[in-house]
Structures are given as structure tokens and as C-alpha cells.
């Protein structure tokens, strides 16, 4: 066997990619860790460990499945363990060459529901509408204030200037009237 295939061989299995071989090596370390701590005199604890490793999908390669099969057979041989309580080893792999779409069913529980996403979208939309209405009302208020204001601005400058000229014109007309009256008084006397 050449060096390329020897790095892909783990636990009696020859893997197709280095990534799969690394995964199998990691599973071998997990098996060694478990074996160092498992007490085979307590079948209930082994049953718990067996169930947890399946639920958490700790083993995804044939190396790990082989270990699970050993635990499965051990549990079935125990008189204190009901055979129907020992779940079968799930294989999340289609043997026609395709990996199932659902990679990890345990992680599916963590994914937020689409209903929550829709609720959040509705809340965001409602908040957006409310903010837009408030901004539009603020703009309308600014225009009203500008229009009603006494100070000339871009909206009411024509009216303000026309009002000033009208006031000046009226003042001049009043002064002219006063001057004419004075002139008439002076000529008559």
C-alpha cells in the first residue's frame, strides 16, 4: 500500500478522502476516551451513553458504527435491559452515493421556526410603517411652521416681502396725506 492510501486507512477501513479519515481518527479517540471511563458492570449507564451518542451523532463513520454495534450487542445480551429499549443504530447515509439532505437531525431543534421569522418580519414591517408615518408627520409640521412663521423663508418669502412693501406703501401714503394737509393749511392761512 502506498503512502497516499495508508493515510486514508483508519481502523481497518480505507476512506475516500483525508477529511473522512481525520473524522474516523477523531472517532477512534472518542472511543478510547469512552472505553477508559465506561463501567461494563453498570449496563444502565452504558445504555445511557449508547442513547446519548446516537442522539448527539458522535459517530458518523464505520469506525464509530462498529463501536456502537459492539455496545448494541452488549446491551442486548444483558438480562436487565429490555431489548425494545435498545434503539437501532441510525445510518444517515444513502448507500446509492448521496448524503441525505438533513445532515444533523439533532441540530434541527435549534433552528428557529419559520413562524418566528414571519412574526419578526411582521414586527419589523409594522415598526417601519409607524416610523415612516411619524417622519411624514414631522415633515408636514415643519412645512406648516415655516408657512405660518413671521420670518421670511423659502416657503413664505413672497408673502412676507409683499406684506412689508404693503406696510411701507401704507406708511408712505399716510405721510403724503399728512404733508398735503400741512401744505393746504399753510397756503390757506
C-alpha positions in Angstrom: 0.0 0.0 0.0 1.4 3.4 -0.9 1.7 6.4 1.4 -1.4 8.1 0.0 -3.7 5.2 0.9 -2.1 4.4 4.2 -3.1 7.9 5.5 -6.6 7.2 4.4 -6.7 3.8 6.3 -8.3 4.0 9.8 -9.5 1.1 12.0 -9.5 -1.4 9.1 -11.4 0.9 6.7 -10.0 2.8 3.7 -11.6 6.2 3.4 -12.1 8.1 0.2 -11.0 11.5 1.4 -8.5 12.7 4.0 -11.3 14.6 5.7 -13.2 11.4 6.3 -10.1 9.7 7.5 -9.5 12.5 10.0 -13.1 12.2 11.2 -12.6 8.5 11.7 -9.3 9.1 13.7 -11.2 11.6 15.9 -13.9 8.9 16.5 -11.2 6.5 17.5 -10.0 9.0 20.1 -13.6 9.3 21.4 -13.9 5.5 21.6 -10.6 5.3 23.6 -11.9 8.1 25.9 -15.2 6.3 26.5 -13.6 2.9 26.9 -11.3 4.3 29.6 -14.3 5.6 31.6 -17.1 3.0 30.9 -18.0 0.6 33.6 -19.4 -2.5 32.0 -20.7 -3.7 35.3 -23.4 -1.0 35.1 -25.5 -1.7 32.0 -27.9 1.2 32.7 -25.0 3.7 32.4 -23.9 2.0 29.1 -27.4 2.2 27.9 -27.5 5.9 28.7 -24.1 6.5 26.9 -25.3 4.5 23.9 -28.5 6.6 23.6 -26.6 9.9 24.0 -24.0 9.0 21.4 -26.8 8.2 18.9 -28.8 11.4 19.7 -25.8 13.6 19.5 -24.5 11.8 16.4 -21.0 11.4 17.8 -20.2 8.6 15.4 -20.6 9.2 11.7 -18.1 6.8 10.2 -17.9 3.0 10.1 -15.3 3.1 12.8 -17.8 4.7 15.2 -20.7 2.5 13.9 -18.6 -0.6 14.7 -18.2 0.6 18.3 -21.9 1.4 18.5 -22.6 -2.1 17.2 -20.4 -3.6 20.0 -22.4 -1.5 22.6 -25.7 -2.5 21.0 -24.8 -6.2 21.1 -23.6 -5.9 24.8 -26.9 -4.2 25.8 -29.0 -6.9 24.0 -27.0 -9.6 25.9 -27.9 -8.0 29.3 -30.9 -9.6 31.1 -31.7 -6.3 32.9 -32.1 -4.4 29.7 -35.3 -4.7 27.7 -34.4 -5.4 24.0 -37.1 -3.0 22.7 -35.4 -0.1 24.7 -32.2 -0.5 22.8 -32.6 1.6 19.7 -31.2 0.6 16.3 -28.1 2.4 15.0 -29.3 5.0 12.5 -27.2 5.4 9.4 -27.6 8.9 8.0 -26.2 7.9 4.6 -27.9 6.7 1.5 -25.9 3.9 0.0 -26.6 4.9 -3.5 -23.8 7.5 -3.2 -25.8 10.5 -1.9 -25.7 12.1 1.5 -29.1 12.9 3.0 -30.1 16.5 2.9 -30.6 16.5 6.7 -27.1 16.3 8.0 -27.8 16.5 11.7 -31.4 16.0 13.0 -30.3 16.9 16.5 -29.3 20.4 15.3 -32.7 20.9 13.6 -34.2 21.5 17.1 -32.0 24.6 17.4 -33.1 26.1 14.1 -35.7 28.8 14.7 -39.1 28.2 13.2 -40.3 29.9 10.1 -43.3 31.2 12.1 -41.0 33.2 14.4 -39.2 34.6 11.3 -42.6 35.7 9.9 -43.5 37.2 13.2 -40.3 39.1 13.3 -40.8 40.3 9.8 -44.3 41.5 10.6 -43.0 43.4 13.6 -40.2 45.0 11.6 -42.7 46.0 8.9 -45.1 47.5 11.4 -42.2 49.4 13.1 -41.1 50.6 9.6 -44.7 51.8 8.8 -45.0 53.6 12.2 -41.6 55.3 11.8 -42.5 56.4 8.2 -45.8 57.9 9.3 -44.1 59.8 12.2 -41.4 61.1 9.8 -44.1 62.2 7.3 -46.0 64.0 10.1 -42.8 65.7 11.2 -42.2 66.9 7.7 -45.7 68.2 7.4 -45.4 70.0 10.7 -42.2 71.7 9.6 -43.9 73.0 6.4 -46.8 74.3 8.5 -44.5 76.0 10.9 -42.5 77.5 8.0 -45.6 78.8 6.3 -47.2 80.3 9.4 -43.9 81.8 10.7 -43.4 85.6 10.6 -39.8 85.3 9.5 -39.3 85.1 5.7 -38.2 81.7 4.5 -38.3 79.8 1.2 -42.0 79.0 1.6 -43.4 82.3 2.6 -40.8 84.8 1.4 -43.1 86.3 -1.3 -46.0 86.9 1.2 -43.5 88.3 3.8 -41.9 90.7 1.3 -45.3 91.7 -0.2 -46.5 92.4 3.4 -43.5 94.6 4.1 -43.9 96.6 0.9 -47.7 97.0 1.6 -46.9 98.3 5.1 -44.3 100.7 3.7 -46.7 101.8 1.0 -49.4 102.4 3.5 -47.0 104.4 5.7 -45.8 106.5 2.8 -49.4 107.2 1.8 -50.2 108.3 5.3 -47.2 110.6 5.4 -48.0 112.0 2.0 -51.6 112.7 3.2 -50.2 114.5 6.3 -47.8 116.5 4.2 -50.6 117.6 1.8 -52.8 118.6 4.7 -50.0 120.7 6.1 -49.4 122.3 2.7 -53.1 123.2 2.4 -53.1 124.7 5.9 -50.0 126.7 5.1 -51.4 128.1 1.8 -54.8 128.8 3.3 -53.6 130.7 6.3 
